[in-house]
Amino acid sequence: MQYLVSVIDDRTGSATPVETAAITTFNERVRADGNWVFAGGLAAPETATVIDNRGAAPVFTDGPFVETKEFIAGFWIVEAPDLDAALATAADGSRACNRRVEVRPFL
């Protein structure tokens, strides 16, 4: 099964050099364990564009779809045999990036 591990932050590009090194080590371990699918950091919410094409014409709105102090700053998509394994991997990711994370299974 695949799981989305979202990194929660209130700043963009806030990782310290120590955190960056820990994240790199974590990424290498997830790859070596065969659980790596994809990962990436995200630009600031202000760079987002929301598109609503449910009406007669698409409406484009600059900025995030919700205003909030915290946001998804990055993510991992990991492969795991079950939720417990995904949670264990996410716990290691949380420690590595020094941020809270949210785990959600793909449907």
GIBELLIN-V229764 format. One line per field, one symbol per residue. phi: phi as a letter, one per 40 degrees, with the letter a starting at -180 (. if undefined). psi: psi as a letter, one per 30 degrees, with the letter a starting at -180 (. if undefined). burial: b if it has 24 or more other ideal C-beta (glycine too) atoms within 12 Angstrom, else e. A space follows every 10 residues. Layout:
phi=???
psi=???
burial=???
//
This chain:
phi=.bbcbccbab abgcccdccc ccccccdccc cccgbcbaaa cbcddcccbc bbbcbcacbb bcgccbcacb accaabbbba cacdcccccc cccccccgbc bbbbccc
psi=lkkkjkkklg lkhfkleeee eeeeeeeeee eefgfkelll lklkffflkk kjhfaelkkk kkllfkklel ljfalkjlkk fleeeeeeee eeeeeefhll lkkkkk.
burial=ebbbbbbbbe eeeeeeeebe eebeebbeeb eeeebebebe eeeebeeeee eeeeeeeeee eeeeeeeeee bbbbbbbbbb eeeeebeebb ebbbebbebe bbbeeee
//
